[in-house]
Amino acid sequence: MAVLPTYLPEYAVAAYAQEQPSVQRMILEARWAHLQRDATFERPDAFRDDQVHRIGRAHLIHLGALYDVLATRGARDPEVHEAARGLGTNLLAHDGFHLTTTRLSGIVYLRTAYAALHGHIAPLLRTDGPAAAPASEPDGLNFHGPPESRLIRTMLWAYTVAQDCRNQGRLAEASAQLREYQIARGLLLWSAAALAPADRGAAQAAASAGHHVRNLDGRPRTSDEGARRYLLEAHHAAHHEDDDRQQHDLECPGGCGGDGVVMATLTWDDQGDGIFVPVWAEPVDCTEGVPQAHDPACSECLGHGYTYGHGERNLCLCLRPEDLTENPGPQ
């Protein structure tokens, strides 16, 4: 009997249908690009300008594609969808497009660049329908863990720090960071598999990560489901602060969706004539909609909220809650 090819939601996008990458491979590509980009920051004199440009471009494409695939699978984390769009827009700016005049969509451009990077022709927006119906969901695959965006940040950061520690001979710290990396990676794979149950490879890779962490911790062998659940237990044990962040309402006015963290743009490229293109964002604690003001006594921004230099505008972080008794706002 002929075996029908596995259909995954991202195959409805021609760029991914052409290449059919696994989530495991996309994680490795994003990890490599993040590590290379970090090296250009840490050792700027070791790279030519053209190398920095290519590495920065590869980072935007590989990280953007990972977010985009999770978004296409229906990730409930709103930051996943926003990050995919934002990285595509940043890729447009990186390639020299004037964002106020181009009609190109960041997502479409990201997918086109991903296809071209892997030697495919510029794809159409969508492909034909599924090649086969999705498989039924395996037992124990429901995922109720940290948001995917946080897992991606933790995974990439922990791996980069681990490599730095290893290069400096701090092997115990490197091992601890690699354990953190495996936990975040395994949880991300579990989430990807739960979003697309036909992706048995991601489910098995998540279980393998769980078995690996249990082995590091000296725990006995368990089932694949038990190994995945151990990753979640290990994550909660190491991140007690998540318990406080989860107290935010799902309809939180700060826009965190109950996660307690929002993405904030910290750096813009100054293109002149008052045009600023966002180029760098980082997670910050959600204020639950409470307005924040800049301190007038701040020596960096003098209360204006921004600092300028090297062709960039940077958000000053001298924030404090506004005194609503003095500034009650419109009545």
C-alpha positions as CSV (number, residue, x, y, z in Angstrom):
1,M,0.0,0.0,0.0
2,A,1.4,3.4,-1.0
3,V,2.2,5.7,1.9
4,L,0.9,9.2,1.5
5,P,3.3,12.0,2.4
6,T,2.8,13.7,5.7
7,Y,0.9,17.0,5.4
8,L,1.9,19.9,7.8
9,P,0.1,23.2,8.0
10,E,3.1,25.2,6.8
11,Y,3.0,23.3,3.5
12,A,0.1,25.5,2.5
13,V,2.9,28.2,2.0
14,A,4.8,27.5,-1.2
15,A,8.2,28.5,0.3
16,Y,7.9,25.8,2.9
17,A,6.2,23.2,0.6
18,Q,9.1,23.5,-1.8
19,E,11.7,22.8,0.9
20,Q,9.7,20.9,3.5
21,P,12.0,21.6,6.4
22,S,11.5,20.0,9.7
23,V,11.1,22.1,12.9
24,Q,14.2,20.4,14.2
25,R,16.2,21.7,11.3
26,M,14.7,25.1,11.5
27,I,15.7,25.3,15.2
28,L,19.3,24.4,14.2
29,E,19.4,27.0,11.5
30,A,18.1,29.7,13.8
31,R,20.6,28.6,16.5
32,W,23.5,28.8,14.1
33,A,22.4,32.3,12.8
34,H,21.9,33.6,16.3
35,L,25.3,32.4,17.4
36,Q,27.0,33.9,14.3
37,R,25.2,37.3,14.8
38,D,26.3,37.3,18.5
39,A,29.9,36.8,17.3
40,T,29.7,39.9,15.2
41,F,28.7,41.8,18.3
42,E,31.3,40.3,20.6
43,R,34.2,40.5,18.0
44,P,33.3,43.3,15.6
45,D,36.9,43.6,14.4
46,A,37.0,40.0,13.2
47,F,34.3,40.5,10.5
48,R,34.2,42.6,7.3
49,D,31.1,44.7,6.7
50,D,29.9,42.4,4.0
51,Q,30.1,39.5,6.4
52,V,28.2,41.3,9.0
53,H,25.5,42.1,6.5
54,R,25.2,38.5,5.3
55,I,25.1,37.2,8.9
56,G,22.5,39.7,9.9
57,R,20.4,38.8,6.9
58,A,20.6,35.1,7.6
59,H,19.6,35.7,11.2
60,L,16.4,37.6,10.1
61,I,15.5,34.9,7.6
62,H,16.1,31.8,9.8
63,L,14.6,33.2,13.0
64,G,11.7,34.8,11.0
65,A,11.0,31.5,9.3
66,L,10.9,29.6,12.6
67,Y,8.4,32.1,14.0
68,D,6.4,32.0,10.8
69,V,6.0,28.2,10.8
70,L,4.8,28.3,14.4
71,A,2.4,31.1,13.4
72,T,1.2,29.1,10.4
73,R,0.5,26.1,12.7
74,G,-1.7,28.4,14.8
75,A,0.4,29.3,17.8
76,R,-1.7,30.9,20.5
77,D,1.2,33.2,21.6
78,P,0.5,36.6,19.9
79,E,4.2,37.4,20.0
80,V,4.9,34.6,17.6
81,H,2.7,36.2,14.9
82,E,4.1,39.7,15.7
83,A,7.7,38.5,15.6
84,A,7.2,36.8,12.2
85,R,5.8,40.0,10.7
86,G,8.4,42.2,12.5
87,L,11.4,40.2,11.3
88,G,10.1,40.2,7.8
89,T,9.7,44.0,7.9
90,N,13.2,44.3,9.3
91,L,14.5,42.1,6.5
92,L,13.0,44.5,4.0
93,A,14.8,47.4,5.7
94,H,18.0,45.4,5.9
95,D,17.9,44.8,2.1
96,G,17.5,48.5,1.5
97,F,13.7,48.9,0.9
98,H,12.2,52.2,1.9
99,L,9.4,51.0,4.2
100,T,7.2,54.1,3.7
101,T,7.0,53.6,0.0
102,T,7.3,49.8,-0.7
103,R,4.2,47.8,-1.2
104,L,5.9,44.6,-0.2
105,S,4.6,42.7,2.8
106,G,7.2,41.6,5.4
107,I,5.8,38.1,5.6
108,V,5.7,37.6,1.8
109,Y,9.3,39.0,1.5
110,L,10.5,36.7,4.3
111,R,9.1,33.7,2.7
112,T,10.5,34.7,-0.7
113,A,13.9,35.2,0.8
114,Y,13.7,31.8,2.6
115,A,12.9,30.1,-0.7
116,A,15.7,31.8,-2.5
117,L,18.2,31.0,0.2
118,H,17.5,27.3,-0.3
119,G,17.7,27.5,-4.1
120,H,14.0,27.6,-4.9
121,I,12.2,30.0,-7.3
122,A,10.2,32.9,-5.9
123,P,7.0,31.1,-4.6
124,L,3.4,31.9,-4.9
125,L,1.6,32.9,-1.7
126,R,-0.2,29.6,-1.4
127,T,0.1,26.1,-2.8
128,D,-2.6,23.5,-3.6
129,G,-4.5,21.8,-0.8
130,P,-3.1,19.2,1.6
131,A,-1.4,16.1,0.3
132,A,-3.0,14.0,3.1
133,A,-5.2,14.5,6.1
134,P,-3.4,15.3,9.3
135,A,-2.9,12.3,11.6
136,S,-4.8,11.9,14.9
137,E,-3.1,13.5,17.9
138,P,-1.0,11.0,19.9
139,D,-1.8,10.5,23.5
140,G,-0.3,13.0,26.0
141,L,0.6,15.5,23.3
142,N,-1.5,18.4,24.7
143,F,0.9,21.3,25.6
144,H,0.2,23.8,28.4
145,G,3.6,25.3,28.8
146,P,5.4,28.6,28.4
147,P,4.7,30.8,25.3
148,E,6.6,29.8,22.3
149,S,8.3,33.2,22.0
150,R,9.7,32.9,25.4
151,L,11.0,29.4,24.7
152,I,12.7,30.6,21.5
153,R,14.5,33.4,23.4
154,T,15.5,31.2,26.2
155,M,16.7,28.5,23.9
156,L,18.9,30.8,21.7
157,W,20.2,32.7,24.7
158,A,21.2,29.7,26.7
159,Y,23.0,28.0,23.8
160,T,25.0,31.2,23.0
161,V,26.0,31.6,26.7
162,A,26.9,28.0,26.9
163,Q,29.3,28.4,24.0
164,D,30.9,31.5,25.5
165,C,31.3,29.7,28.8
166,R,32.9,26.7,27.1
167,N,35.3,28.9,25.2
168,Q,36.4,30.5,28.5
169,G,36.9,27.2,30.2
170,R,33.9,27.5,32.6
171,L,32.6,24.0,31.9
172,A,30.2,23.7,34.8
173,E,28.4,26.9,33.7
174,A,28.4,25.7,30.1
175,S,26.8,22.4,31.2
176,A,24.1,24.2,33.1
177,Q,23.3,26.4,30.2
178,L,23.2,23.5,27.8
179,R,20.7,21.8,30.1
180,E,18.6,25.0,30.0
181,Y,18.9,24.9,26.2
182,Q,17.7,21.3,26.0
183,I,14.7,22.1,28.2
184,A,13.6,25.1,26.2
185,R,14.2,23.3,22.9
186,G,12.3,20.2,24.0
187,L,9.3,22.3,25.1
188,L,9.3,24.2,21.8
189,L,9.3,20.9,19.9
190,W,6.5,19.6,22.1
191,S,4.5,22.8,21.4
192,A,5.2,22.5,17.6
193,A,4.0,18.9,17.7
194,A,0.9,19.7,19.6
195,L,0.0,22.4,17.0
196,A,0.5,19.9,14.2
197,P,-0.1,16.3,15.5
198,A,1.0,14.9,12.1
199,D,4.6,16.0,13.0
200,R,5.6,12.9,14.8
201,G,9.2,13.8,14.3
202,A,8.9,16.9,16.5
203,A,7.0,14.8,19.2
204,Q,9.8,12.2,19.2
205,A,12.5,14.9,19.3
206,A,10.8,16.5,22.3
207,A,10.7,13.2,24.1
208,S,14.4,12.6,23.3
209,A,15.2,16.0,24.8
210,G,13.3,15.0,27.9
211,H,15.1,11.7,28.2
212,H,18.4,13.5,27.8
213,V,17.6,16.0,30.6
214,R,16.4,13.2,32.9
215,N,19.7,11.3,32.2
216,L,21.7,14.5,33.1
217,D,19.7,14.7,36.4
218,G,20.2,11.0,37.2
219,R,16.6,10.1,36.8
220,P,15.5,6.6,35.7
221,R,14.1,5.8,32.3
222,T,10.5,6.7,31.7
223,S,7.9,6.8,28.8
224,D,8.1,9.4,26.1
225,E,5.1,11.2,27.6
226,G,6.8,11.2,31.0
227,A,10.0,12.5,29.5
228,R,8.1,15.4,27.9
229,R,6.3,16.2,31.1
230,Y,9.7,16.2,33.0
231,L,10.8,19.1,30.7
232,L,7.9,21.1,31.9
233,E,8.6,20.3,35.6
234,A,12.2,21.2,35.1
235,H,11.3,24.5,33.5
236,H,8.9,25.5,36.3
237,A,11.5,24.5,38.9
238,A,14.0,26.9,37.3
239,H,11.6,29.8,36.6
240,H,9.6,30.6,39.7
241,E,9.0,34.1,38.3
242,D,6.7,32.6,35.7
243,D,4.1,31.9,38.5
244,D,3.8,35.7,39.1
245,R,3.6,36.5,35.4
246,Q,0.8,34.0,34.8
247,Q,-1.5,36.1,37.1
248,H,-2.2,38.5,34.3
249,D,-5.6,38.2,32.8
250,L,-5.9,36.7,29.3
251,E,-7.5,40.0,28.2
252,C,-4.8,42.0,29.9
253,P,-5.0,45.7,28.8
254,G,-1.2,45.7,28.5
255,G,-1.5,43.2,25.6
256,C,0.5,40.3,27.1
257,G,-2.3,37.8,26.8
258,G,-1.8,36.6,30.4
259,D,1.9,35.9,29.8
260,G,3.2,38.9,31.8
261,V,5.7,39.8,29.1
262,V,5.4,42.1,26.0
263,M,7.9,42.9,23.3
264,A,9.1,46.5,23.2
265,T,11.1,48.1,20.4
266,L,14.3,49.5,21.9
267,T,16.2,50.6,18.8
268,W,15.2,52.3,15.5
269,D,17.3,53.1,12.5
270,D,17.3,56.8,11.8
271,Q,16.6,57.1,8.0
272,G,16.3,60.9,8.1
273,D,13.3,63.2,7.6
274,G,11.8,61.9,10.8
275,I,11.6,58.3,9.5
276,F,12.6,55.7,12.1
277,V,12.6,51.9,11.2
278,P,12.4,49.5,14.2
279,V,15.4,47.2,14.2
280,W,15.6,45.7,17.7
281,A,13.0,44.6,20.2
282,E,13.3,42.8,23.6
283,P,10.8,41.3,26.1
284,V,9.9,43.6,29.0
285,D,7.5,43.1,31.9
286,C,3.9,43.9,31.1
287,T,2.6,46.9,33.1
288,E,-1.1,45.8,32.7
289,G,-1.9,49.0,30.9
290,V,-0.6,51.3,33.5
291,P,1.0,54.3,31.7
292,Q,4.7,54.8,32.1
293,A,6.6,58.1,32.0
294,H,10.2,59.0,31.6
295,D,12.0,60.6,34.6
296,P,12.7,64.3,33.9
297,A,15.8,64.0,36.1
298,C,17.2,61.2,33.9
299,S,20.8,62.1,32.8
300,E,20.5,60.1,29.6
301,C,17.3,61.4,28.0
302,L,16.4,64.3,30.2
303,G,12.8,63.1,30.3
304,H,12.4,63.0,26.5
305,G,12.4,59.2,26.4
306,Y,15.0,58.7,23.6
307,T,18.7,58.8,23.1
308,Y,20.4,59.3,19.7
309,G,23.7,58.2,18.3
310,H,25.4,56.2,15.4
311,G,22.4,56.8,13.2
312,E,20.0,55.2,15.7
313,R,17.3,56.2,18.1
314,N,17.2,54.2,21.4
315,L,14.4,54.0,23.9
316,C,15.6,55.1,27.3
317,L,14.5,52.8,30.1
318,C,14.2,55.3,32.9
319,L,10.5,54.5,33.2
320,R,8.3,54.9,36.2
321,P,4.5,54.8,36.6
322,E,2.8,58.0,35.8
323,D,1.1,59.9,38.6
324,L,-2.5,59.7,37.5
325,T,-3.6,62.2,40.2
326,E,-1.5,64.9,38.5
327,N,-2.3,63.7,35.0
328,P,-5.8,62.3,35.2
329,G,-6.2,62.3,31.4
330,P,-9.4,62.9,29.5
331,Q,-12.6,62.7,31.5
